[in-house]
Every structure is written in C-alpha cells, then in structure tokens.
Amino acid sequence: MGSVLEINAESWETDVLKSDIMVVVDFWHEHCPWCIRLNPIFEEISEGYKDKAKFAKLNVLKSLGNREVALKYGVMSTPTLKFFCKGRPV
C-alpha cells in the first residue's frame, strides 16, 4: 500500500489524533467485498493528495481495540471513510 498507512488502536492517537495534517481514515475489513473494491481507488487518491492529507486504513475486525475505535467514531458498517482534522472528525 504505497502511501496508505496501516494503523491500529495502539497507533490511533499518534497517527490520527495528533497529526498536524488532515487524515482520511478508511474503516474496513478483509471480508468486505465493497472494501476490497474501494482499495485501489483509495490508493490512487492517496497518491494524488499525499502532500495535502494523510491516508490511513484501520481494519475493524483485526482486534478488539480497533473495533472499539470504530464504535467510538460511529462506524456502523464498512467501508466507512472519515476525515479528521486536528484530532476531530469533520
């Protein structure tokens, strides 16, 4: 995944909440067919905007911590894209 960062609950605060640029987070999981279809598009967009925003993916089923992060931000299904600016969803 070229310029897309794989994140998890442990890196959430550093990679998203404390980021000094906008972060686009893709909440996904590997068994979601729509997530798989979105992957190449998300990668392509991340290349085009890598100087303006950080692009990250959080696998919601990989750990309980990841699931808790997703629930905290209202993710009810996958894929869900959320934009974070200065640590807040916008």
Secondary structure, 3 states (H helix, E strand, C coil): CCCEEEECCCCHHHHHHCCCCEEEEEEECCCCHHHHHHHHHHHHHHHHCCCCEEEEEEECCCCHHHHHHHHHCCCCCCCEEEEEECCEEC
